[in-house]
Amino acid sequence: MTELDILKNVEPDHYFHVANGTIIRGLLELDEAIAQMSDETFQYHVNPSKNDFANWVRNTIKDEMLASFLEKINDKKETQNIVLRRIVDLFKKNIPI
């Protein structure tokens, strides 16, 4: 598995089903989904007792680095920013310009 594989969509049985009905197929969609979801939906998935996004990124996307950052955060905007920065970083490191 290469770092760019982290950006691929996962198999349908591993999609993330958001409480608002949105389906996230991969890391590239996670950023946008977080940006568009309500604060209530975000808090359903990320709160002091759990972080569904960190768990999904760790167990399904297989990005331990991103998951370790996400599990320390419970702010919607900060979560979105970290996901976006990770995506940009993966592209920068793996696609020659």
C-alpha positions in Angstrom: 0.0 0.0 0.0 1.3 3.4 -1.0 0.5 6.7 0.7 -1.7 7.6 -2.3 -3.8 4.5 -1.6 -5.0 6.4 1.4 -6.9 8.7 -1.0 -8.8 6.0 -2.8 -12.4 5.2 -2.1 -13.0 2.2 0.1 -15.2 -0.8 -0.7 -19.0 -0.1 -0.4 -19.3 -2.2 2.7 -16.8 0.1 4.4 -18.4 3.4 3.5 -19.0 5.8 6.5 -22.7 6.4 7.0 -23.2 9.8 8.6 -26.1 10.2 10.9 -27.6 12.8 8.5 -27.7 10.2 5.6 -24.5 11.3 3.9 -22.3 8.5 2.7 -18.5 9.0 2.7 -16.6 6.8 0.4 -13.1 8.0 1.1 -10.8 10.6 2.6 -11.4 13.1 -0.2 -15.1 13.1 0.7 -14.6 13.4 4.4 -13.4 17.0 4.2 -16.5 18.1 2.2 -18.9 16.1 4.3 -17.6 17.6 7.6 -17.9 21.1 6.0 -21.5 20.5 5.1 -22.8 18.7 8.1 -24.5 20.5 11.0 -22.8 21.0 14.3 -25.3 18.6 15.8 -24.4 15.8 13.4 -20.7 16.4 13.9 -21.2 16.2 17.7 -23.1 12.9 17.3 -20.0 11.4 15.7 -17.3 13.3 17.7 -17.8 13.9 21.4 -16.0 13.2 24.6 -16.9 9.5 24.5 -16.1 8.7 20.9 -14.6 9.9 17.6 -16.2 8.0 14.8 -14.1 9.8 12.2 -10.8 8.9 13.9 -11.9 5.3 14.2 -12.9 5.1 10.6 -9.7 6.7 9.3 -7.6 4.3 11.4 -9.5 1.1 10.8 -10.8 1.6 7.2 -8.7 4.2 5.5 -5.6 2.9 7.3 -4.1 6.3 8.0 -2.7 6.0 11.5 -1.1 9.5 11.4 -4.3 11.3 10.6 -6.3 9.1 13.0 -4.0 10.0 15.8 -4.5 13.7 15.1 -8.3 13.4 14.8 -8.7 11.5 18.0 -7.4 14.5 20.0 -9.8 17.0 18.4 -13.5 17.5 19.0 -13.9 20.8 17.0 -15.6 20.6 13.6 -13.6 23.3 11.9 -10.3 22.0 13.3 -11.2 18.5 12.2 -12.0 19.6 8.7 -8.7 21.6 8.5 -6.6 18.6 9.6 -8.3 16.4 7.1 -7.7 18.9 4.3 -4.1 19.4 5.3 -3.5 15.7 5.3 -5.0 15.4 1.8 -2.8 18.3 0.5 0.3 16.8 2.2 -0.3 13.4 0.5 -0.6 15.0 -2.9 2.5 17.2 -2.4 4.6 14.3 -1.3 3.5 11.9 -4.0 2.8 13.9 -7.1 5.8 15.6 -8.7 5.2 19.2 -9.8 
